[in-house]
Amino acid sequence: MTCAELLIALLRDRYGADTVFGIPGVHTVELYRGLADSGLRHVTPRHEQGAGFMADGYARATGKPGVCFIITGPGMTNIATAMGQALADSVPMLVISSVNRRDTLGRGQGRLHELPSQQQLLAGVARFSHTLLDPAALPEVLARAFAVFDGMRPGPVHIEIPIDLFDTQVPTPTQWSAPTIHRPAPDPAGVATAAAWLHEAKRPLVLLGGGCVAAPEAARALVERLDAPTVTTINAKGLLGNGDQLSPRHPLDLGANAALPAVRELAHDADVILAIGTELGETDYDVVFDDGFLLTGRLIRVDLDPEQLVRNQSLSLGLIADAGATLSAMLAHFPTALSRQGHQRTAAAMEALALPQDPAFAPFVPLFDTLNEVMPDAILVGDSCAPVYAANHLVTKSEPRRFFNASTGYGTLGYGLPAALGAKLARPDLPVVAMVGDGGVMFTLSEIATAVEERLPVVILLWHNGGYEEIRRYMAANGVIPIGVNLHAPEFQTLASGFGCLSTRAEDPASLAKALAQRPEQGPLLIEIDAHRWSAG
């Protein structure tokens, strides 16, 4: 086998890859030799940033790493933003790239696509970045990448292969099966101490993050036995759901509302807090940016990353362990449910929040009610835009991996559309909705062509409010004359038609419901909503 052929065979046969996102170039032609007959589906985005976002959406929808093939130089600087988003949200992504010939690396000769050090540049947005200098080491380096995905806090991994190695003959491995990797189990003494504290607690609180999404049954069971109000972050939406799409909210679920006053009061008054698989980061717990999320009780944290245990809040007890294993181990200490008025405290907090009546959220309530009526099982994928900010607070899903967006953490624009395409490729059995704004969608609007080419029936819900509304409001609130936020918008209906994408407009819930019900079975549908007319109606 050549090095390139071995790479494809290992991805397919050892690691179960079925889809690759990439744009071929002169440097990667040999990487593509044999790909057509490999059984792997190759999806060609219109920009490498789109490739990274598609891989991200694929990974979030399934838990499997998204795989990208990217060219040297500009391809890698283009995908760096998507890698940064995936790193911030602990999303597994494997980026395979070319790099210049071994004998030219670091010499500054002005070679095609040359960077002073591509590996150093990408190391800052990856769990690790490796330059393959010995083609026989490829199986080991790939195994290292998947060990990161399976055994520690995941994120992007970058492997670059010099162009003179792609067609080099390499020995065929004798072992094709992937190793089985178990994440660390929690220390029994630590679990016992945590359980004792939780038994003694009068006002417990649970904080569940995206690190728990693989263990929804255990999470729901522990929360119920603790009878504790529970914050589920944006990446943990649906974690406490029971699969009932008509009534998805669990009575102990406070949602992703940790930045709002009623939940902050619960947090401040909690005597013991159990935080599992969550960064306790600003954009989940302090989205109003005033450092007002304060924990005064004893804090128990569980995370795969020991450094994360001591960030953001004062730690009392830390467990370096897998979230699912810890949830199961903790359950053994609570054979019967306790009673600490958790349901009542949660209900009181949600009543005090009155989210549907909040002026910031009220215009979006009919929108999400309509989506839930017509497409209750849909995966909602969002960009940074007004409907997504509201959805973070309003939307509840019945299962995990059905709601994710780029409005938190790294917070890049342009994510929603390509990530939704990746989610649809990963889960063709589920409807997918991309929620985008007229400003952010322009970053990756060209990926409509990919959706048409791949015949992906994704609904693109485009909220048109004439520019960067969030920044416009921030400027006004801080006495800054708005500059650069009132954007000239294209005629989106004409653009969609030019791509071969069906499109329509919706001004109220009835017209939106009609458009959603008539969406095509193959190919995307763009639904443009005039924000001012919708809010006025």
C-alpha positions in Angstrom: 0.0 0.0 0.0 1.0 3.6 -0.4 0.8 5.9 2.6 -2.3 7.6 1.2 -4.0 4.2 0.6 -3.2 3.0 4.1 -4.6 6.2 5.6 -7.9 5.7 3.9 -8.0 2.0 4.7 -7.3 2.6 8.4 -9.9 5.3 8.7 -12.5 3.1 7.1 -11.7 -0.4 8.5 -10.1 0.3 11.8 -11.9 3.5 13.0 -15.3 3.2 11.2 -15.2 6.5 9.3 -17.8 6.8 6.6 -17.6 10.4 5.5 -14.8 12.8 4.6 -15.1 16.6 4.2 -12.5 18.2 1.9 -11.5 20.3 -1.1 -8.9 18.6 -3.2 -5.9 20.5 -4.4 -2.6 20.0 -6.2 -0.9 18.9 -3.0 -3.5 16.3 -2.1 -4.1 14.6 -5.4 -2.3 11.5 -4.3 -4.4 11.4 -1.1 -7.5 11.1 -3.3 -6.2 8.2 -5.4 -8.4 5.3 -4.6 -10.9 7.3 -2.6 -13.6 6.9 -5.2 -13.6 3.1 -4.7 -13.1 3.2 -0.9 -16.7 3.3 0.2 -16.1 6.6 2.0 -18.4 9.4 1.1 -16.5 12.5 0.1 -18.4 15.8 0.6 -16.9 18.9 -1.1 -17.7 22.2 0.7 -17.1 25.5 -0.9 -14.6 26.7 1.7 -12.4 24.9 4.1 -14.1 26.7 7.0 -17.2 25.0 5.8 -15.5 21.6 5.8 -14.5 22.1 9.5 -18.0 23.2 10.5 -19.5 20.3 8.7 -17.2 17.9 10.5 -18.1 19.6 13.8 -21.9 19.2 13.1 -21.3 15.6 12.1 -19.4 14.9 15.3 -22.0 16.6 17.6 -24.9 14.8 16.1 -23.2 11.3 16.5 -20.3 11.5 18.9 -18.0 10.2 16.2 -15.1 12.3 15.0 -15.6 14.3 11.8 -12.8 13.8 9.3 -11.4 16.5 6.9 -8.8 16.3 4.1 -7.3 19.8 3.7 -4.6 21.2 1.5 -1.4 22.9 2.6 -1.3 26.6 3.6 -4.5 28.5 2.8 -6.6 25.4 3.3 -5.3 25.1 6.9 -5.6 28.8 7.7 -9.1 28.7 6.4 -10.1 25.7 8.6 -8.4 27.1 11.7 -11.5 29.0 12.8 -13.6 25.8 12.7 -10.9 24.0 14.7 -11.0 26.8 17.3 -14.8 26.4 17.7 -14.4 22.6 18.0 -11.6 23.0 20.6 -13.7 25.4 22.7 -16.6 22.9 22.7 -14.6 19.7 23.0 -15.7 18.4 19.7 -13.7 15.4 18.2 -12.4 16.3 14.7 -9.6 14.8 12.7 -7.9 17.1 10.2 -5.5 15.4 7.8 -3.5 17.9 5.7 -0.7 17.9 3.3 2.4 19.9 3.9 5.4 20.7 1.7 8.2 18.2 0.9 10.3 17.1 3.8 13.5 18.5 2.4 11.9 22.0 2.0 10.2 22.4 5.5 11.1 25.5 7.3 13.4 26.8 4.6 11.3 29.8 3.4 11.9 29.1 -0.3 8.6 30.5 -1.5 7.1 27.1 -2.3 3.5 26.8 -3.2 1.3 27.1 -0.1 4.4 27.4 2.1 4.1 28.6 5.8 7.0 29.1 8.1 5.6 26.3 10.3 2.2 25.0 9.5 2.4 22.6 12.5 3.1 25.3 15.0 0.3 27.5 13.6 -2.3 24.7 14.0 -1.1 23.4 17.3 -2.8 26.3 19.0 -6.3 25.1 17.9 -5.7 21.4 18.3 -5.3 18.9 21.1 -2.1 18.1 19.2 -0.6 18.7 15.8 1.9 16.1 14.3 4.1 16.1 11.2 4.4 12.6 9.9 8.0 12.1 8.9 8.1 8.3 8.8 5.2 6.8 6.8 5.5 3.6 8.8 4.4 5.5 11.9 1.0 6.4 10.4 -0.9 3.6 12.3 0.6 4.8 15.6 -0.1 8.5 15.0 -3.7 7.7 14.0 -4.1 5.5 17.1 -2.9 8.4 19.2 -5.5 10.7 17.6 -8.3 8.3 18.4 -7.0 7.8 21.9 -7.6 11.5 22.4 -11.1 11.2 21.1 -11.9 8.1 23.1 -9.9 8.6 26.3 -9.6 12.2 27.2 -11.3 15.6 26.7 -11.8 15.5 23.0 -11.1 18.2 20.4 -9.5 18.6 17.0 -6.3 16.7 16.1 -4.2 17.7 13.2 -1.9 15.3 11.3 0.1 16.8 8.4 1.7 14.5 5.8 4.5 15.8 3.5 3.5 15.6 -0.2 6.5 13.4 -1.0 5.2 10.7 1.4 1.7 10.2 0.0 2.8 7.7 -2.7 5.5 6.1 -0.6 5.1 2.3 -0.1 4.4 1.3 3.5 4.0 -2.1 5.1 0.5 -3.4 5.6 -0.4 -3.6 9.3 -0.9 -7.1 10.7 -3.5 -5.8 13.2 -6.6 -4.0 11.8 -8.9 -3.8 14.8 -8.9 -0.6 16.8 -7.8 -0.8 20.4 -10.5 -0.6 23.1 -9.9 2.4 25.4 -11.7 2.9 28.7 -11.8 6.3 30.3 -10.7 6.7 33.9 -13.2 5.6 36.6 -13.7 7.8 39.6 -11.8 7.1 42.8 -14.2 5.2 45.1 -13.1 7.2 48.2 -13.8 10.4 46.3 -17.2 9.2 45.2 -18.1 8.1 48.8 -17.1 11.6 50.1 -19.1 13.3 47.4 -22.1 11.1 48.1 -21.9 11.8 51.9 -21.9 15.5 51.2 -24.9 15.2 48.9 -26.7 13.1 51.5 -26.2 15.8 54.1 -27.2 18.6 51.8 -30.4 20.6 52.4 -30.3 22.6 49.2 -28.3 20.7 46.6 -27.8 21.9 43.0 -26.6 19.9 40.0 -24.8 21.4 37.0 -24.6 19.1 33.9 -22.5 19.9 30.9 -21.8 18.5 27.4 -19.4 16.0 28.9 -22.5 14.0 30.1 -24.3 13.6 26.8 -23.3 9.9 26.4 -25.0 9.0 29.7 -28.5 10.5 29.7 -30.2 7.6 31.7 -27.7 7.8 34.5 -27.9 11.6 34.6 -31.6 11.6 34.8 -31.7 8.8 37.5 -29.1 10.6 39.7 -30.9 14.0 39.5 -34.2 12.3 40.4 -32.7 10.5 43.4 -31.0 13.6 44.6 -34.2 15.6 44.1 -32.0 18.5 43.1 -32.7 21.4 40.7 -30.4 21.0 37.7 -28.8 23.3 35.2 -28.3 21.7 31.8 -26.0 23.8 29.7 -26.5 24.5 26.0 -24.5 21.5 24.9 -26.4 19.3 27.5 -29.9 20.2 26.3 -32.1 17.1 26.2 -29.9 15.2 28.7 -32.8 14.9 31.2 -35.4 14.2 28.5 -37.3 10.9 28.4 -37.9 10.9 24.6 -41.3 12.5 24.9 -41.2 15.2 22.3 -44.6 16.6 23.3 -43.5 17.2 26.9 -39.7 17.2 26.9 -38.9 19.4 30.0 -38.0 17.4 33.1 -39.5 18.9 36.3 -36.0 19.3 37.8 -34.4 20.9 34.7 -33.6 24.6 35.0 -32.3 24.6 31.4 -29.4 26.8 30.3 -30.6 29.7 32.4 -27.7 30.0 34.9 -27.2 33.7 34.0 -30.7 34.7 35.0 -31.6 35.9 38.5 -33.9 33.1 39.8 -31.3 30.5 38.9 -28.4 32.5 40.3 -30.3 32.8 43.6 -30.6 29.0 43.7 -26.9 28.7 42.9 -25.8 31.2 45.6 -28.0 29.5 48.2 -27.0 25.9 47.4 -25.0 24.2 50.2 -23.6 21.4 47.9 -23.1 21.7 44.2 -22.3 18.7 41.9 -20.9 19.8 38.6 -20.2 17.1 36.0 -18.6 17.5 32.5 -19.0 21.3 32.5 -16.3 24.1 32.2 -18.4 26.4 34.4 -17.5 28.9 31.6 -18.7 32.4 31.0 -21.0 31.8 28.1 -22.9 29.1 29.9 -23.1 30.6 33.4 -22.5 34.3 33.0 -23.8 35.3 29.5 -24.7 38.8 30.9 -20.9 39.2 31.7 -21.1 40.6 35.2 -19.4 37.8 37.1 -22.7 37.3 39.0 -22.8 33.5 39.0 -21.5 32.8 42.5 -21.2 29.4 44.3 -20.8 29.7 48.0 -21.5 26.0 49.0 -19.2 23.0 48.7 -18.4 22.4 45.0 -17.8 18.9 43.7 -16.5 18.7 40.2 -16.0 15.8 37.8 -14.0 16.2 34.6 -11.5 14.3 32.4 -9.2 17.4 32.5 -7.5 17.9 35.9 -6.8 21.5 35.0 -10.4 22.3 34.4 -11.3 21.2 37.9 -9.8 24.3 39.4 -10.9 26.9 36.8 -13.7 29.5 37.2 -15.0 28.5 40.7 -13.5 27.5 44.0 -13.2 23.7 44.3 -13.9 21.6 47.3 -13.6 18.1 45.9 -12.4 17.1 42.4 -12.8 13.8 40.6 -10.7 13.2 37.4 -13.0 10.7 35.7 -15.4 9.9 32.9 -18.8 11.6 33.5 -20.9 8.5 32.7 -18.8 6.2 35.0 -19.1 8.8 37.8 -22.9 9.1 37.4 -23.2 5.4 37.6 -20.9 5.1 40.6 -22.7 7.9 42.4 -26.1 6.2 41.8 -25.0 3.2 43.9 -24.9 5.5 46.9 -28.5 6.6 46.4 -30.6 3.4 46.2 -33.8 5.4 46.9 -34.8 8.9 46.1 -34.3 11.7 48.7 -36.7 14.5 49.2 -35.4 18.1 49.3 -38.2 20.0 47.7 -36.3 19.9 44.4 -39.3 19.9 42.2 -40.9 22.8 44.1 -37.7 24.9 44.0 -37.3 24.2 40.3 -40.9 25.1 39.5 -40.6 28.3 41.6 -37.5 29.4 39.8 -39.0 28.7 36.3 -42.1 30.6 37.3 -40.0 33.5 38.5 -38.1 33.5 35.2 -41.3 33.7 33.2 -39.3 33.1 30.0 -42.2 33.2 27.5 -43.3 36.6 28.8 -39.8 38.1 28.9 -39.7 40.9 26.2 -36.4 39.6 24.9 -37.8 36.1 24.3 -41.5 36.6 23.7 -41.3 37.2 19.9 -39.6 33.8 19.5 -42.0 31.7 21.5 -44.4 31.3 18.5 -41.5 30.4 16.2 -40.3 27.6 18.4 -43.8 26.4 19.2 -44.3 26.1 15.4 -41.1 24.2 14.9 -42.0 21.9 17.7 -45.5 21.2 16.3 -44.3 20.5 12.7 -40.8 19.0 13.4 -40.7 17.9 17.0 -37.8 15.5 16.5 -35.6 18.0 14.5 -32.0 18.7 15.3 -31.7 22.5 15.7 -28.3 23.9 14.7 -27.6 27.6 15.2 -25.3 30.4 14.3 -24.9 33.5 16.4 -28.2 35.2 15.8 -31.3 36.5 17.7 -33.4 33.3 17.4 -30.5 31.2 18.7 -29.9 33.5 21.7 -33.5 33.1 22.6 -33.5 29.3 21.9 -30.7 28.8 24.4 -33.2 29.8 27.1 -36.5 28.7 25.6 -35.9 25.4 23.8 -36.0 22.0 25.5 -35.2 18.8 23.6 -36.3 15.3 24.5 -32.9 13.8 23.8 -29.3 15.0 23.8 -27.4 15.8 20.5 -30.5 17.6 19.1 -29.5 21.2 19.8 -26.1 22.9 19.3 -24.8 26.2 18.1 -21.8 28.6 17.9 -23.2 31.4 20.1 -21.2 30.3 23.1 -17.6 29.6 23.8 -15.6 30.5 20.8 -18.6 32.2 19.3 -17.8 32.2 15.6 -20.1 33.4 12.8 -20.9 31.3 9.8 -21.2 28.0 11.7 -24.9 27.3 11.5 -25.4 26.4 7.8 -22.4 24.1 7.3 -22.8 22.5 10.7 -26.4 21.7 9.9 -25.3 19.9 6.7 -22.8 17.9 8.7 -25.6 16.9 11.2 -27.9 15.9 8.3 -25.2 13.7 6.7 -24.6 12.1 10.1 -28.3 11.6 10.9 -30.2 11.3 7.6 -33.1 9.8 9.7 -33.8 13.1 11.5 -35.0 16.5 10.1 -32.4 19.3 10.6 -33.0 23.0 10.8 -30.2 25.6 10.4 -31.0 28.8 12.3 -29.0 31.7 10.8 -29.1 35.5 10.6 -28.7 37.7 7.5 -25.3 38.8 8.7 -23.7 35.6 9.9 -25.0 33.5 7.0 -22.9 35.6 4.6 -19.7 34.0 6.0 -20.7 30.6 4.6 -23.7 31.2 2.3 -21.9 29.4 -0.5 -22.5 26.1 1.3 -26.1 26.2 0.0 -24.4 24.8 -3.2 -23.1 21.9 -1.1 -26.6 21.2 0.2 -28.0 21.2 -3.3 -25.2 19.0 -4.7 -25.6 16.5 -1.9 -29.5 16.7 -2.0 -29.7 17.4 1.7 -33.2 18.3 2.9 -32.1 20.9 5.5 -34.4 23.7 6.4 -32.5 27.0 6.5 -34.4 29.4 8.7 -33.0 32.8 7.9 -33.8 35.6 10.4 -33.4 38.9 8.6 -33.0 41.9 10.8 -30.8 44.1 8.6 -27.3 43.5 9.9 -25.6 42.7 13.2 -28.4 43.4 15.6 -26.7 42.1 18.7 -23.7 44.4 18.1 -25.9 47.2 17.1 -27.7 47.0 20.5 -24.4 46.8 22.4 -23.1 49.9 20.6 -26.3 51.8 21.5 -26.3 50.7 25.1 -22.7 51.9 25.5 -23.1 55.2 23.7 -21.2 54.3 20.6 -22.4 55.5 17.2 -23.3 52.4 15.2 -20.7 51.7 12.6 -20.3 48.6 10.5 -23.5 46.9 11.7 -26.1 48.2 9.3 -25.4 45.9 6.4 -26.5 45.8 2.8 -28.3 42.5 2.3 -28.6 40.6 -0.9 -31.9 39.3 -2.3 -31.8 36.0 -0.6 -34.6 34.5 -2.6 -32.8 35.3 -5.9 -29.5 33.9 -4.5 -31.2 30.7 -3.4 -32.8 30.3 -6.8 -29.4 30.7 -8.4 -28.0 27.9 -6.3 -31.0 25.7 -7.2 -32.4 25.9 -3.7 -36.1 26.3 -3.1 -37.0 29.3 -1.0 -40.0 31.2 0.4 -40.8 33.8 3.0 -42.7 33.5 6.3 -44.2 36.5 8.2 -46.2 34.7 10.9 -46.5 31.3 12.5 -49.2 30.1 10.0 -47.0 30.8 7.0 -44.0 29.3 8.7 -46.0 26.1 9.5 -47.2 25.9 5.9 -43.6 26.2 4.5 -42.2 23.6 6.9 -45.0 21.2 6.1 -44.3 21.5 2.4 -40.5 21.2 2.7 -38.9 19.1 -0.1 -37.8 15.5 0.6 -34.5 16.0 -1.3 -32.6 19.3 -1.3 -32.6 22.3 1.0 -35.4 24.9 1.7 -34.6 28.5 2.6 -37.3 30.2 4.7 -36.6 33.9 5.1 -38.3 35.7 8.0 -38.4 39.5 8.2 -37.6 40.1 11.8 -39.5 43.4 12.1 -42.7 42.0 10.5 -42.6 38.9 12.6 -42.1 40.8 15.9 -44.8 43.4 14.9 -47.3 40.6 14.1 
